[in-house]
Amino acid sequence: MILSHCNYGEVNNIKDLDENMLDMMVYHDNLGMYLRNEDGDYALWLLDGMDSSLQVIADKFTTHRKLQAPFKKYYNKSLKPPINGIRSALEQNNFPRAVEQYRLLTKKCNGCH
């Protein structure tokens, strides 16, 4: 019974887009702090959590009063490239590049707000 619960694949996200974006702000701020401290393990952990949450949000929000297109379009075009850039830089232990990509991610996020 315990193992069957662990394999539960569907995520039930009952928050609206605004509430989800507040969660992303917390991830984003903490990610920036760990990048500045050059703590690659925590930074990568936060990045993976943020990215997986963004993917759930991208699947859920096909329409919203603040969106002109499905969120997945914004994610793929604007957010995914700098997220992958941060991930790649962290895997190479290149913190200046990770911070550069983090700033780009910040700019892309702020572009929608």
DOMARVEX-59582 format. One record per residue: x, y, z of N, C-alpha, C in turn; residue in three letters. Coordinates in steps of 0.001 Angstrom, whole numbers, padded with zeros to 6 digits. Layout:
ATOM        nx        ny        nz       cax       cay       caz        cx        cy        cz   residuo
ATOM         X         Y         Z         X         Y         Z         X         Y         Z       ALA
...
end
This chain:
ATOM        nx        ny        nz       cax       cay       caz        cx        cy        cz   residuo
ATOM    000826   -001187    000000    000000    000000    000000    000874    001256    000000       MET
ATOM    001919    001266    000779    002796    002431    000839    003463    002658   -000506       ILE
ATOM    003947    001602   -001126    004611    001740   -002417    003667    002206   -003500       LEU
ATOM    002426    001788   -003461    001483    002232   -004486    001215    003722   -004342       SER
ATOM    001231    004251   -003133    001036    005682   -002918    002230    006484   -003438       HIS
ATOM    003433    005948   -003320    004641    006626   -003789    004681    006724   -005305       CYS
ATOM    004027    005829   -005990    004036    005819   -007442    002899    006623   -008046       ASN
ATOM    002155    007322   -007219    001049    008132   -007690    001599    009205   -008623       TYR
ATOM    001201    009195   -009898    001823    010037   -010896    001168    011390   -011105       GLY
ATOM   -000108    011527   -010840   -000799    012770   -011124   -000603    013766   -009985       GLU
ATOM   -000329    015006   -010357   -000170    016069   -009367   -001459    016869   -009331       VAL
ATOM   -002007    017049   -008155   -003239    017804   -007996   -002884    019209   -007517       ASN
ATOM   -002803    020132   -008441   -002454    021511   -008139   -003735    022335   -008146       ASN
ATOM   -004179    022788   -006967   -005431    023529   -006878   -005207    025038   -006806       ILE
ATOM   -003970    025475   -006869   -003668    026903   -006808   -003921    027544   -008159       LYS
ATOM   -004252    028843   -008138   -004386    029542   -009410   -002997    030012   -009864       ASP
ATOM   -002923    030604   -011024   -001632    030989   -011588   -000902    031982   -010688       LEU
ATOM   -001625    032934   -010120   -000993    033924   -009245   -000340    033257   -008033       ASP
ATOM   -001032    032319   -007414   -000487    031608   -006248    000732    030776   -006636       GLU
ATOM    000673    030146   -007799    001816    029369   -008273    003018    030267   -008537       ASN
ATOM    002786    031442   -009061    003890    032360   -009344    004526    032878   -008044       MET
ATOM    003743    033001   -006994    004327    033357   -005687    005272    032261   -005211       LEU
ATOM    004883    030997   -005416    005769    029879   -005079    007054    029949   -005908       ASP
ATOM    006921    030291   -007182    008091    030378   -008056    009020    031502   -007610       MET
ATOM    008444    032569   -007076    009254    033677   -006578    010140    033210   -005414       MET
ATOM    009587    032379   -004553    010363    031849   -003422    011487    030959   -003937       VAL
ATOM    011163    030054   -004848    012206    029223   -005462    013289    030101   -006078       TYR
ATOM    012865    031084   -006859    013787    031961   -007586    014706    032721   -006638       HIS
ATOM    014136    033311   -005602    014947    034072   -004647    015964    033179   -003940       ASP
ATOM    015527    032012   -003514    016442    031090   -002836    017513    030575   -003793       ASN
ATOM    017139    030314   -005036    018114    029885   -006032    019200    030943   -006190       LEU
ATOM    018810    032198   -006281    019784    033281   -006403    020733    033338   -005216       GLY
ATOM    020212    033125   -004026    021046    033154   -002830    022090    032036   -002877       MET
ATOM    021672    030833   -003246    022614    029711   -003292    023606    029843   -004439       TYR
ATOM    023202    030471   -005528    024161    030732   -006607    025221    031730   -006143       LEU
ATOM    024785    032782   -005461    025749    033772   -004951    026705    033148   -003944       ARG
ATOM    026211    032195   -003165    027050    031507   -002178    027851    030366   -002789       ASN
ATOM    027676    030162   -004087    028356    029092   -004830    028123    027716   -004208       GLU
ATOM    026888    027477   -003828    026485    026184   -003283    025738    025434   -004385       ASP
ATOM    026479    024708   -005186    025927    024039   -006353    024890    022981   -006038       GLY
ATOM    025082    022244   -004937    024138    021180   -004601    022749    021735   -004312       ASP
ATOM    022671    022730   -003441    021368    023317   -003123    020808    024086   -004302       TYR
ATOM    021665    024784   -005039    021197    025527   -006209    020570    024582   -007226       ALA
ATOM    021199    023468   -007492    020664    022502   -008451    019376    021877   -007929       LEU
ATOM    019327    021600   -006633    018115    021055   -006029    016950    022029   -006192       TRP
ATOM    017188    023318   -005920    016150    024330   -006076    015763    024504   -007541       LEU
ATOM    016756    024511   -008413    016479    024652   -009841    015596    023509   -010330       LEU
ATOM    015899    022281   -009932    015093    021134   -010342    013669    021234   -009796       ASP
ATOM    013534    021668   -008557    012200    021849   -007974    011418    022927   -008691       GLY
ATOM    012067    024034   -008975    011411    025127   -009675    011009    024694   -011079       MET
ATOM    011919    024028   -011776    011637    023616   -013153    010502    022591   -013194       ASP
ATOM    010508    021627   -012300    009429    020634   -012321    008089    021286   -011989       SER
ATOM    008084    022241   -011078    006849    022963   -010760    006382    023791   -011954       SER
ATOM    007312    024435   -012636    006947    025208   -013825    006358    024312   -014913       LEU
ATOM    006865    023095   -015025    006318    022172   -016020    004891    021755   -015669       GLN
ATOM    004615    021565   -014380    003245    021262   -013946    002337    022451   -014243       VAL
ATOM    002812    023641   -013949    002045    024855   -014224    001805    024993   -015727       ILE
ATOM    002825    024707   -016532    002699    024807   -017990    001643    023849   -018516       ALA
ATOM    001540    022682   -017919    000525    021725   -018348   -000874    022135   -017906       ASP
ATOM   -000970    022811   -016778   -002285    023147   -016213   -002895    024406   -016816       LYS
ATOM   -002096    025436   -016996   -002663    026727   -017367   -002600    026952   -018876       PHE
ATOM   -003646    026458   -019536   -003749    026676   -020979   -004410    028022   -021262       THR
ATOM   -005186    028502   -020307   -005791    029832   -020408   -005759    030477   -019029       THR
ATOM   -005714    031781   -019021   -005760    032555   -017781   -005935    034015   -018173       HIS
ATOM   -006544    034790   -017308   -006817    036193   -017637   -005545    036982   -017929       ARG
ATOM   -004400    036564   -017406   -003150    037290   -017622   -002352    036763   -018813       LYS
ATOM   -002820    035683   -019432   -002056    035069   -020518   -002730    035298   -021861       LEU
ATOM   -001914    035589   -022870   -002435    035694   -024222   -002281    034371   -024972       GLN
ATOM   -001507    033454   -024412   -001280    032120   -024979   -001118    031158   -023808       ALA
ATOM   -001148    029864   -024054   -000910    028913   -022958    000456    029157   -022299       PRO
ATOM    000520    028949   -020983    001763    029182   -020248    002908    028337   -020802       PHE
ATOM    002587    027155   -021335    003620    026272   -021878    004426    026987   -022968       LYS
ATOM    003770    027833   -023745    004473    028591   -024789    005497    029533   -024160       LYS
ATOM    005109    030223   -023092    006026    031125   -022395    007176    030341   -021762       TYR
ATOM    006832    029200   -021162    007853    028363   -020530    008888    027922   -021565       TYR
ATOM    008421    027333   -022661    009344    026802   -023675    010188    027892   -024329       ASN
ATOM    009589    029029   -024608    010300    030096   -025322    011202    030921   -024405       LYS
ATOM    010712    031269   -023239    011424    032239   -022405    012147    031651   -021197       SER
ATOM    011578    030644   -020576    012122    030160   -019308    013028    028947   -019451       LEU
ATOM    012670    028046   -020322    013430    026809   -020464    014894    027042   -020865       LYS
ATOM    015187    027939   -021833    016602    028145   -022198    017487    028620   -021038       PRO
ATOM    017099    029653   -020264    017984    030023   -019152    018016    028979   -018033       PRO
ATOM    016924    028260   -017823    016933    027189   -016821    017946    026130   -017228       ILE
ATOM    017910    025739   -018498    018889    024758   -018984    020305    025321   -018932       ASN
ATOM    020452    026627   -019153    021759    027269   -019050    022302    027238   -017631       GLY
ATOM    021438    027489   -016662    021851    027415   -015254    022267    025990   -014921       ILE
ATOM    021438    025032   -015335    021724    023624   -015042    023081    023214   -015632       ARG
ATOM    023309    023568   -016883    024562    023227   -017555    025757    023864   -016841       SER
ATOM    025617    025128   -016475    026705    025827   -015779    026991    025195   -014424       ALA
ATOM    025933    024813   -013696    026133    024176   -012394    026815    022826   -012545       LEU
ATOM    026454    022077   -013577    027095    020786   -013807    028582    020941   -014112       GLU
ATOM    028966    022113   -014638    030372    022400   -014934    031034    023198   -013813       GLN
ATOM    030268    023442   -012735    030766    024220   -011600    031197    025629   -012027       ASN
ATOM    030489    026189   -012993    030777    027515   -013548    029757    028503   -012981       ASN
ATOM    030052    029028   -011790    029106    029910   -011120    028916    031254   -011811       PHE
ATOM    029958    031871   -012388    029703    033120   -013125    028704    032926   -014271       PRO
ATOM    028812    031828   -014987    027864    031533   -016082    026480    031235   -015508       ARG
ATOM    026405    030512   -014400    025113    030213   -013775    024421    031501   -013338       ALA
ATOM    025189    032433   -012756    024609    033707   -012328    024158    034518   -013546       VAL
ATOM    024922    034484   -014611    024535    035177   -015848    023203    034637   -016370       GLU
ATOM    023057    033315   -016391    021812    032702   -016849    020667    032962   -015864       GLN
ATOM    020985    033039   -014578    019986    033375   -013564    019450    034789   -013802       TYR
ATOM    020334    035706   -014120    019898    037083   -014412    019013    037122   -015651       ARG
ATOM    019339    036316   -016645    018502    036226   -017838    017131    035657   -017479       LEU
ATOM    017113    034625   -016641    015848    034060   -016186    015025    035115   -015449       LEU
ATOM    015674    035893   -014602    015001    036965   -013869    014374    037955   -014839       THR
ATOM    015127    038346   -015844    014635    039298   -016843    013426    038726   -017586       LYS
ATOM    013502    037440   -017939    012385    036798   -018642    011149    036702   -017745       LYS
ATOM    011357    036353   -016477    010235    036287   -015533    009596    037658   -015364       CYS
ATOM    010424    038662   -015173    009913    040014   -014972    009233    040560   -016222       ASN
ATOM    009582    040019   -017381    008951    040464   -018635    007473    040187   -018677       GLY
ATOM    007003    039197   -017933    005573    038871   -017892    004851    039581   -016757       CYS
ATOM    005592    040184   -015890    004953    040833   -014730    005027    042310   -014886       HIS
end
